[in-house]
């Protein structure tokens, strides 16, 4: 049950961080509405709180593992939001990162 909670928190963190960064990108780089930047900043701030709810008490472990979720999530976000098509090396790299998440967070200790 703790692993399920942890995975859900990783997904929420990724949505907030990647989504927030994407909103800032849209507002600044793509010259869209200024409110997108504000919404992005709020989402990025909210992301900062999510890690505190992870069941594992070790900040370094949680953030290191989240890095792998961020890599895979960023590629997925690009596919959905921007029509990005990852190549086989992108996919392979994301799978390696997700394997790292599994080792770091869920390997027996």
Backbone as CSV, one residue per row, in Angstrom:
resi,resn,N_x,N_y,N_z,CA_x,CA_y,CA_z,C_x,C_y,C_z
1,UNK,0.817,-1.200,0.000,0.000,0.000,0.000,0.862,1.266,0.000
2,UNK,1.989,1.212,0.740,2.877,2.371,0.760,3.487,2.628,-0.612
3,UNK,3.793,1.565,-1.344,4.356,1.743,-2.685,3.336,2.402,-3.606
4,UNK,2.077,2.025,-3.484,1.022,2.634,-4.303,0.882,4.121,-3.992
5,UNK,0.922,4.466,-2.711,0.870,5.879,-2.315,2.070,6.625,-2.876
6,UNK,3.233,6.018,-2.790,4.458,6.635,-3.291,4.386,6.894,-4.797
7,UNK,3.924,5.912,-5.541,3.797,6.066,-6.998,2.802,7.176,-7.323
8,UNK,1.683,7.199,-6.627,0.680,8.253,-6.864,1.266,9.636,-6.582
9,UNK,2.058,9.749,-5.518,2.691,11.039,-5.215,3.714,11.421,-6.281
10,UNK,4.451,10.443,-6.802,5.386,10.727,-7.891,4.654,11.237,-9.128
11,UNK,3.531,10.621,-9.451,2.749,11.051,-10.615,2.215,12.468,-10.400
12,UNK,1.691,12.738,-9.217,1.200,14.082,-8.918,2.331,15.106,-9.004
13,UNK,3.480,14.773,-8.446,4.628,15.683,-8.515,5.012,15.967,-9.960
14,UNK,5.006,14.936,-10.788,5.371,15.115,-12.192,4.366,16.005,-12.919
15,UNK,3.095,15.788,-12.679,2.073,16.627,-13.326,2.259,18.084,-12.931
16,UNK,2.491,18.329,-11.645,2.653,19.706,-11.176,3.935,20.346,-11.709
17,UNK,5.055,19.618,-11.625,6.320,20.221,-12.057,6.393,20.365,-13.574
18,UNK,6.114,19.309,-14.277,6.211,19.357,-15.739,5.132,20.271,-16.301
19,UNK,3.917,20.137,-15.767,2.836,21.020,-16.213,3.125,22.477,-15.912
20,UNK,3.663,22.750,-14.729,4.006,24.129,-14.381,5.073,24.697,-15.291
21,UNK,6.104,23.917,-15.534,7.170,24.374,-16.432,6.638,24.581,-17.846
22,UNK,5.739,23.697,-18.289,5.154,23.829,-19.623,4.319,25.109,-19.721
23,UNK,3.568,25.410,-18.656,2.773,26.645,-18.661,3.667,27.880,-18.735
24,UNK,4.752,27.887,-17.984,5.692,29.012,-18.056,6.267,29.107,-19.471
25,UNK,6.645,27.979,-20.042,7.186,27.927,-21.410,6.181,28.522,-22.393
26,UNK,4.915,28.121,-22.258,3.882,28.627,-23.162,3.728,30.142,-23.028
27,UNK,3.727,30.640,-21.807,3.545,32.064,-21.587,4.730,32.904,-22.026
28,UNK,5.945,32.407,-21.782,7.148,33.191,-22.069,7.666,32.919,-23.481
29,UNK,7.947,31.685,-23.768,8.595,31.351,-25.039,7.643,31.382,-26.234
30,UNK,6.420,30.959,-25.996,5.443,30.921,-27.090,4.581,32.187,-27.144
31,UNK,4.854,33.131,-26.265,4.167,34.437,-26.237,2.650,34.292,-26.126
32,UNK,2.238,33.369,-25.271,0.815,33.213,-25.015,0.444,34.047,-23.807
33,UNK,-0.697,33.833,-23.247,-1.224,34.669,-22.165,-0.310,34.688,-20.944
34,UNK,-0.213,35.868,-20.342,0.617,36.053,-19.151,0.095,35.237,-17.963
35,UNK,-1.201,34.996,-17.910,-1.741,34.232,-16.784,-1.207,32.807,-16.773
36,UNK,-0.771,32.297,-17.939,-0.180,30.961,-17.991,1.085,30.894,-17.149
37,UNK,1.865,31.980,-17.192,3.090,32.035,-16.398,2.729,31.976,-14.909
38,UNK,1.753,32.756,-14.504,1.324,32.743,-13.106,0.826,31.384,-12.665
39,UNK,0.033,30.750,-13.497,-0.473,29.415,-13.175,0.680,28.415,-13.092
40,UNK,1.651,28.566,-13.983,2.819,27.688,-13.958,3.629,27.850,-12.683
41,UNK,3.807,29.078,-12.255,4.551,29.339,-11.020,3.824,28.729,-9.816
42,UNK,2.516,28.835,-9.790,1.732,28.231,-8.704,1.886,26.702,-8.717
43,UNK,1.799,26.106,-9.893,1.955,24.656,-9.999,3.354,24.223,-9.565
44,UNK,4.364,24.974,-9.963,5.727,24.635,-9.555,5.891,24.744,-8.045
45,UNK,5.271,25.741,-7.452,5.319,25.865,-6.002,4.622,24.707,-5.312
46,UNK,3.489,24.296,-5.851,2.746,23.170,-5.272,3.554,21.879,-5.379
47,UNK,4.274,21.716,-6.469,5.131,20.535,-6.635,6.109,20.417,-5.475
48,UNK,6.609,21.548,-5.020,7.587,21.540,-3.945,7.079,20.919,-2.652
49,UNK,5.781,20.900,-2.455,5.208,20.328,-1.239,4.959,18.824,-1.351
50,UNK,4.799,18.336,-2.554,4.372,16.947,-2.737,5.395,15.954,-2.185
51,UNK,6.672,16.213,-2.370,7.695,15.278,-1.888,7.623,15.085,-0.380
52,UNK,7.169,16.090,0.325,7.086,15.993,1.785,6.088,14.932,2.243
53,UNK,5.223,14.490,1.362,4.216,13.492,1.722,4.632,12.069,1.349
54,UNK,5.821,11.908,0.764,6.299,10.567,0.433,6.479,9.750,1.708
55,UNK,6.137,8.467,1.678,6.296,7.627,2.872,7.756,7.470,3.311
56,UNK,8.686,7.474,2.372,10.105,7.340,2.713,10.586,8.637,3.348
57,UNK,11.326,8.533,4.415,11.739,9.717,5.174,13.027,10.355,4.661
58,UNK,13.656,9.783,3.654,14.954,10.267,3.187,14.795,11.164,1.970
59,UNK,14.994,12.462,2.180,14.822,13.455,1.117,15.666,13.123,-0.115
60,UNK,16.928,12.794,0.095,17.807,12.502,-1.033,17.331,11.337,-1.864
61,UNK,16.860,10.295,-1.212,16.354,9.119,-1.925,15.108,9.468,-2.726
62,UNK,14.192,10.178,-2.092,12.942,10.538,-2.759,13.222,11.411,-3.976
63,UNK,14.055,12.426,-3.814,14.315,13.326,-4.934,15.115,12.641,-6.044
64,UNK,16.048,11.776,-5.679,16.809,11.038,-6.695,15.886,10.149,-7.516
65,UNK,14.996,9.438,-6.830,14.062,8.568,-7.541,13.100,9.385,-8.393
66,UNK,12.648,10.506,-7.861,11.725,11.343,-8.626,12.347,11.795,-9.939
67,UNK,13.655,11.963,-9.953,14.327,12.362,-11.200,14.002,11.425,-12.356
68,UNK,13.924,10.133,-12.077,13.573,9.177,-13.120,12.144,9.324,-13.589
69,UNK,11.254,9.606,-12.648,9.851,9.843,-12.998,9.748,11.104,-13.853
70,UNK,10.522,12.121,-13.488,10.521,13.374,-14.234,10.965,13.149,-15.684
71,UNK,12.006,12.362,-15.886,12.508,12.093,-17.242,11.423,11.438,-18.088
72,UNK,10.853,10.347,-17.585,9.827,9.634,-18.348,8.580,10.496,-18.520
73,UNK,8.188,11.192,-17.466,7.007,12.047,-17.532,7.160,13.191,-18.514
74,UNK,8.356,13.742,-18.605,8.596,14.843,-19.544,8.421,14.387,-20.989
75,UNK,8.926,13.207,-21.295,8.742,12.681,-22.648,7.266,12.425,-22.934
76,UNK,6.575,11.850,-21.957,5.144,11.591,-22.131,4.369,12.897,-22.293
77,UNK,4.687,13.892,-21.476,4.017,15.200,-21.580,4.236,15.790,-22.974
78,UNK,5.461,15.723,-23.452,5.758,16.247,-24.789,4.946,15.548,-25.871
79,UNK,4.747,14.254,-25.711,3.952,13.507,-26.688,2.498,13.985,-26.677
80,UNK,1.933,14.122,-25.496,0.519,14.468,-25.370,0.276,15.939,-25.692
81,UNK,1.098,16.821,-25.130,0.829,18.261,-25.232,1.372,18.904,-26.499
82,UNK,2.466,18.363,-27.019,3.130,19.033,-28.146,3.317,18.163,-29.377
83,UNK,2.829,16.935,-29.343,2.981,16.068,-30.497,4.410,15.569,-30.709
84,UNK,5.240,15.634,-29.666,6.625,15.154,-29.733,6.637,13.648,-29.935
85,UNK,7.517,13.165,-30.776,7.661,11.731,-31.017,9.045,11.289,-30.549
86,UNK,9.113,10.631,-29.392,10.424,10.173,-28.925,10.971,9.082,-29.829
87,UNK,12.296,9.064,-29.961,12.902,7.976,-30.732,13.225,6.818,-29.786
88,UNK,13.784,5.772,-30.322,14.033,4.576,-29.503,14.997,4.843,-28.370
89,UNK,15.909,5.791,-28.549,16.876,6.113,-27.495,16.208,6.898,-26.374
90,UNK,15.258,7.742,-26.723,14.479,8.430,-25.695,13.730,7.409,-24.835
91,UNK,13.082,6.466,-25.508,12.298,5.442,-24.802,13.221,4.575,-23.948
92,UNK,14.341,4.156,-24.517,15.286,3.328,-23.758,15.798,4.078,-22.531
93,UNK,16.133,5.336,-22.701,16.612,6.132,-21.577,15.561,6.280,-20.496
94,UNK,14.315,6.501,-20.903,13.229,6.624,-19.928,13.024,5.313,-19.169
95,UNK,13.127,4.191,-19.863,12.978,2.896,-19.193,14.102,2.642,-18.201
96,UNK,15.314,3.036,-18.562,16.435,2.918,-17.630,16.172,3.777,-16.389
97,UNK,15.685,4.988,-16.612,15.378,5.875,-15.486,14.302,5.285,-14.587
98,UNK,13.266,4.712,-15.175,12.199,4.111,-14.372,12.689,2.871,-13.621
99,UNK,13.604,2.126,-14.226,14.213,1.003,-13.502,14.988,1.530,-12.294
100,UNK,15.649,2.663,-12.472,16.353,3.292,-11.356,15.407,3.709,-10.249
101,UNK,14.253,4.218,-10.622,13.238,4.578,-9.616,12.884,3.353,-8.789
102,UNK,12.644,2.240,-9.465,12.296,1.012,-8.770,13.391,0.555,-7.816
103,UNK,14.629,0.623,-8.264,15.746,0.214,-7.408,15.899,1.138,-6.204
104,UNK,15.860,2.430,-6.465,16.103,3.396,-5.393,14.991,3.365,-4.355
105,UNK,13.754,3.328,-4.792,12.637,3.465,-3.860,12.108,2.157,-3.300
106,UNK,12.108,1.114,-4.102,11.332,-0.064,-3.716,12.139,-1.344,-3.534
107,UNK,13.450,-1.258,-3.696,14.285,-2.453,-3.443,14.251,-2.766,-1.941
108,UNK,14.268,-4.060,-1.606,14.254,-4.405,-0.181,15.528,-3.884,0.503
109,UNK,15.341,-3.400,1.702,16.487,-2.884,2.463,16.611,-3.650,3.746
